[in-house]
Amino acid sequence: MRFLIALALAILAGCAVPGSSTTQSTPQAPAAPQITESMLRERAKEQLATGQRQYEAGEYETAHKSLSGALDHGLLGKPDQARARKLLAFIHCAGGREVLCRDEFRKAFEIYPEFSLSPAEDGHPIWGPVYRNVRTQLSAARAAASARKSVFTPTAKGEATLQEGLIKYDTGDYPAAVQRLEASLKEGLAAKELQVRAMKHIAFSLCLQEKWRDCRAAFVKIYEVDPDFDLTPAEAGHPSWTRTFAGARAQAKKALADKAAQDAKSRTAKDKAAAPPAASVPAKKN
């Protein structure tokens, strides 16, 4: 027995590596490289430069991806953001996507108010007219927003939110306008005129985004607040919602007429039920 124990100890001693511990530490994984904001900013600039080269080479699809990627980092300076938006607008206009082209020009102006095209770019027959139209609309909207601030002093939270929504509408940011205008209705607008104003501009914003069904539904809702609602002649003639509003008004008027007829029918039935029974007349005797 002692011999076996001694043999086992000898074998264990032979397996040990001289100068080393029997327990070995777990090797540490190499540290991951740290990505800094400066590195991301440089990456965004590289993507912008790549996108411009691709655009100039006529590679519009890959240019669109590069330019969008450069903007996605959110680290480009305002002039560079406007330049990326400008090239995206050119790509959309060249592809016949005027709504997207217009939207990119609008974003360029909102990001960088000093944004402008060169004389050669401005004179381009495809995107020049779209650019000038957006510039004119935004200039008029900003003037209207300034005038609105001077004459409209909100007295409650709902009215303040309504003002924000109307300013968003004037600057062409229709999704944000809908969000703020709907919030103003939830927060509460005491005056019926303010409720109608908010609902009307919600409908306008939806039609301008080509959301025709939602636009029509928004117009119909107005008649629940004001059965006599109508657009001004200038508003009624707007090409973005003329037909949609006409259909919504006809639908709402019919619903109101049907409700009035139903109410009248119910009142007649109640009156008959409440009337006393007619007295019986005794028959004459001969």
C-alpha positions as CSV (number, residue, x, y, z in Angstrom):
1,M,0.0,0.0,0.0
2,R,2.8,2.4,0.9
3,F,4.5,1.5,-2.4
4,L,1.3,2.5,-4.3
5,I,1.0,5.8,-2.5
6,A,4.6,6.6,-3.2
7,L,4.2,5.7,-6.8
8,A,1.2,8.0,-7.2
9,L,3.0,10.9,-5.6
10,A,5.9,10.4,-7.9
11,I,3.7,10.4,-11.0
12,L,2.0,13.7,-9.8
13,A,5.3,15.3,-9.1
14,G,6.5,14.3,-12.6
15,C,3.5,15.9,-14.2
16,A,4.0,19.3,-12.5
17,V,6.0,21.9,-14.5
18,P,8.9,23.3,-12.5
19,G,8.5,26.9,-11.6
20,S,4.8,27.1,-12.5
21,S,1.6,27.1,-10.4
22,T,-0.8,24.2,-10.7
23,T,-3.6,26.7,-11.2
24,Q,-3.4,28.8,-14.3
25,S,-5.2,32.1,-14.8
26,T,-7.8,32.5,-17.6
27,P,-6.3,34.6,-20.4
28,Q,-7.9,38.1,-20.7
29,A,-9.7,39.0,-24.0
30,P,-8.0,41.9,-25.8
31,A,-9.8,45.2,-25.2
32,A,-12.1,46.3,-28.0
33,P,-10.9,49.5,-29.8
34,Q,-12.7,52.6,-28.5
35,I,-14.6,54.6,-31.1
36,T,-14.6,58.3,-30.3
37,E,-16.9,61.0,-31.5
38,S,-14.0,62.5,-33.5
39,M,-13.6,59.2,-35.4
40,L,-17.4,59.2,-36.2
41,R,-17.3,62.8,-37.4
42,E,-14.4,62.0,-39.7
43,R,-16.3,59.0,-41.0
44,A,-19.3,61.1,-41.7
45,K,-17.2,63.6,-43.6
46,E,-15.6,60.7,-45.6
47,Q,-19.1,59.4,-46.5
48,L,-20.2,62.9,-47.6
49,A,-17.1,63.2,-49.9
50,T,-17.7,59.7,-51.2
51,G,-21.4,60.5,-51.9
52,Q,-20.5,63.6,-53.8
53,R,-18.0,61.8,-56.0
54,Q,-20.5,59.1,-56.7
55,Y,-23.2,61.7,-57.5
56,E,-20.8,63.4,-59.9
57,A,-20.0,60.1,-61.5
58,G,-23.8,59.5,-62.1
59,E,-23.9,56.7,-59.5
60,Y,-27.1,58.0,-57.9
61,E,-28.2,54.9,-56.0
62,T,-24.9,54.4,-54.2
63,A,-24.6,58.2,-53.8
64,H,-27.9,58.2,-52.0
65,K,-26.7,55.5,-49.6
66,S,-23.5,57.3,-48.8
67,L,-25.1,60.7,-48.3
68,S,-27.8,59.2,-46.1
69,G,-25.2,57.4,-44.1
70,A,-23.2,60.6,-43.6
71,L,-26.4,62.3,-42.2
72,D,-27.3,59.4,-40.0
73,H,-24.2,60.0,-37.8
74,G,-25.7,63.3,-36.8
75,L,-22.2,64.8,-36.5
76,L,-21.9,66.9,-39.7
77,G,-21.7,70.7,-39.4
78,K,-24.8,72.6,-40.6
79,P,-23.2,73.6,-44.0
80,D,-22.2,70.0,-44.7
81,Q,-25.7,68.8,-43.7
82,A,-27.2,71.3,-46.1
83,R,-24.8,70.1,-48.9
84,A,-25.8,66.5,-48.3
85,R,-29.5,67.5,-48.4
86,K,-28.9,69.5,-51.6
87,L,-27.4,66.5,-53.4
88,L,-30.2,64.2,-52.2
89,A,-32.7,66.8,-53.5
90,F,-30.9,66.7,-56.9
91,I,-31.0,62.9,-57.0
92,H,-34.8,62.9,-56.2
93,C,-35.6,65.6,-58.7
94,A,-33.6,63.8,-61.4
95,G,-35.5,60.6,-60.6
96,G,-38.9,62.4,-60.9
97,R,-39.6,62.3,-57.2
98,E,-40.6,66.0,-56.8
99,V,-42.2,65.6,-53.3
100,L,-39.0,64.1,-51.9
101,C,-36.9,66.6,-53.7
102,R,-38.9,69.4,-52.2
103,D,-38.6,67.9,-48.8
104,E,-34.8,67.7,-49.0
105,F,-34.6,71.4,-50.0
106,R,-36.9,72.4,-47.2
107,K,-34.7,70.5,-44.7
108,A,-31.6,72.1,-46.1
109,F,-33.1,75.6,-45.4
110,E,-34.3,74.6,-41.9
111,I,-30.9,73.3,-41.0
112,Y,-28.9,76.1,-42.5
113,P,-30.9,79.3,-43.2
114,E,-28.0,80.7,-45.4
115,F,-28.4,77.7,-47.7
116,S,-28.5,78.6,-51.4
117,L,-27.7,77.2,-54.8
118,S,-25.0,78.5,-57.1
119,P,-26.2,80.4,-60.2
120,A,-25.6,77.3,-62.4
121,E,-27.5,75.0,-60.0
122,D,-30.3,77.5,-59.6
123,G,-30.8,77.7,-63.4
124,H,-31.1,73.9,-63.8
125,P,-34.4,73.1,-65.6
126,I,-35.2,70.1,-63.4
127,W,-34.6,71.2,-59.8
128,G,-34.2,75.0,-60.2
129,P,-38.0,75.7,-60.2
130,V,-38.6,73.3,-57.2
131,Y,-35.8,75.0,-55.3
132,R,-37.1,78.5,-56.0
133,N,-40.7,77.5,-55.1
134,V,-39.5,76.0,-51.7
135,R,-37.5,79.1,-51.0
136,T,-40.4,81.4,-51.7
137,Q,-42.8,79.4,-49.6
138,L,-40.5,79.3,-46.6
139,S,-39.8,83.0,-46.8
140,A,-43.5,83.7,-46.9
141,A,-44.1,81.2,-44.1
142,R,-41.4,82.8,-41.8
143,A,-42.9,86.2,-42.4
144,A,-46.4,84.9,-41.5
145,A,-45.0,83.1,-38.4
146,S,-43.4,86.4,-37.2
147,A,-46.6,88.2,-37.8
148,R,-48.6,85.5,-36.0
149,K,-46.3,85.8,-33.0
150,S,-47.0,89.5,-32.8
151,V,-50.8,89.3,-32.9
152,F,-51.5,86.0,-31.0
153,T,-50.7,85.9,-27.3
154,P,-51.7,82.5,-25.9
155,T,-53.4,82.5,-22.5
156,A,-53.5,78.7,-21.8
157,K,-51.4,75.6,-22.5
158,G,-53.6,74.4,-25.3
159,E,-53.5,77.8,-27.0
160,A,-49.7,77.8,-26.7
161,T,-49.4,74.4,-28.3
162,L,-51.8,75.5,-31.0
163,Q,-49.5,78.4,-31.8
164,E,-46.5,76.0,-32.0
165,G,-48.5,73.8,-34.4
166,L,-49.5,76.7,-36.6
167,I,-45.8,77.9,-36.8
168,K,-44.8,74.3,-37.8
169,Y,-47.4,74.4,-40.5
170,D,-46.3,77.7,-41.8
171,T,-42.7,76.5,-42.1
172,G,-43.8,73.3,-44.0
173,D,-43.0,70.8,-41.2
174,Y,-46.4,69.1,-41.6
175,P,-45.8,65.9,-39.5
176,A,-44.7,68.1,-36.5
177,A,-47.7,70.4,-37.2
178,V,-50.2,67.5,-36.9
179,Q,-48.5,66.3,-33.7
180,R,-48.7,69.8,-32.0
181,L,-52.2,70.6,-33.3
182,E,-53.6,67.3,-32.0
183,A,-51.9,67.9,-28.7
184,S,-53.5,71.3,-28.5
185,L,-57.0,69.7,-28.8
186,K,-56.2,67.2,-26.1
187,E,-54.9,69.9,-23.8
188,G,-58.1,71.9,-24.3
189,L,-59.1,74.8,-26.5
190,A,-62.0,76.8,-24.9
191,A,-63.1,78.7,-28.0
192,K,-64.9,76.8,-30.8
193,E,-63.0,79.0,-33.3
194,L,-59.7,77.8,-32.0
195,Q,-60.8,74.2,-32.1
196,V,-61.9,74.6,-35.7
197,R,-58.7,76.3,-36.6
198,A,-56.6,73.5,-35.1
199,M,-58.7,70.8,-36.9
200,K,-58.7,72.6,-40.2
201,H,-54.9,72.8,-40.2
202,I,-54.6,69.2,-39.2
203,A,-56.6,68.4,-42.4
204,F,-54.5,70.7,-44.5
205,S,-51.3,69.1,-43.2
206,L,-52.5,65.6,-43.9
207,C,-53.6,66.5,-47.5
208,L,-50.2,68.2,-48.1
209,Q,-48.6,64.8,-47.1
210,E,-50.9,63.1,-49.6
211,K,-52.7,61.2,-46.8
212,W,-56.0,61.7,-48.5
213,R,-58.2,59.3,-46.3
214,D,-56.9,60.8,-43.1
215,C,-57.3,64.3,-44.5
216,R,-61.0,63.6,-45.4
217,A,-61.7,62.1,-42.0
218,A,-60.1,65.2,-40.3
219,F,-62.4,67.5,-42.4
220,V,-65.5,65.5,-41.5
221,K,-64.6,65.8,-37.7
222,I,-64.8,69.6,-37.9
223,Y,-68.6,69.4,-38.6
224,E,-69.1,67.7,-35.2
225,V,-67.8,71.0,-33.7
226,D,-69.2,73.5,-36.2
227,P,-72.0,72.2,-38.5
228,D,-71.8,75.4,-40.5
229,F,-68.1,75.1,-41.2
230,D,-66.8,76.1,-44.6
231,L,-63.4,77.1,-46.1
232,T,-62.7,80.6,-47.3
233,P,-62.6,81.1,-51.1
234,A,-58.8,81.2,-51.0
235,E,-58.6,78.0,-48.9
236,A,-61.3,76.2,-50.9
237,G,-59.4,76.7,-54.2
238,H,-56.2,75.0,-52.9
239,P,-55.2,72.2,-55.3
240,S,-54.0,69.9,-52.5
241,W,-57.4,69.5,-50.8
242,T,-60.2,71.0,-53.0
243,R,-61.6,67.6,-54.0
244,T,-61.0,66.0,-50.6
245,F,-62.8,68.8,-48.8
246,A,-65.7,68.8,-51.2
247,G,-66.2,65.0,-50.6
248,A,-65.8,65.4,-46.8
249,R,-68.3,68.3,-46.7
250,A,-70.9,66.3,-48.7
251,Q,-70.4,63.3,-46.4
252,A,-70.7,65.4,-43.2
253,K,-73.8,67.3,-44.5
254,K,-75.5,64.0,-45.3
255,A,-74.7,62.6,-41.9
256,L,-76.0,65.8,-40.2
257,A,-79.2,65.6,-42.3
258,D,-79.7,61.9,-41.5
259,K,-79.2,62.6,-37.8
260,A,-81.7,65.5,-37.9
261,A,-84.3,63.3,-39.6
262,Q,-83.7,60.5,-37.1
263,D,-84.1,63.0,-34.2
264,A,-87.3,64.3,-35.7
265,K,-88.6,60.8,-36.0
266,S,-87.7,60.0,-32.4
267,R,-89.4,63.2,-31.2
268,T,-92.6,62.4,-33.1
269,A,-92.7,58.9,-31.7
270,K,-92.2,60.2,-28.1
271,D,-94.9,62.8,-28.6
272,K,-97.3,60.2,-29.7
273,A,-96.5,58.0,-26.8
274,A,-97.0,60.9,-24.4
275,A,-100.3,62.1,-25.8
276,P,-103.4,61.2,-23.7
277,P,-105.7,58.6,-25.3
278,A,-108.6,60.2,-27.3
279,A,-111.9,60.2,-25.4
280,S,-114.5,57.8,-26.8
281,V,-117.7,59.5,-28.2
282,P,-121.0,57.7,-27.2
283,A,-123.1,56.6,-30.1
284,K,-126.3,58.6,-30.7
285,K,-129.6,56.8,-30.0
286,N,-132.3,56.9,-32.6
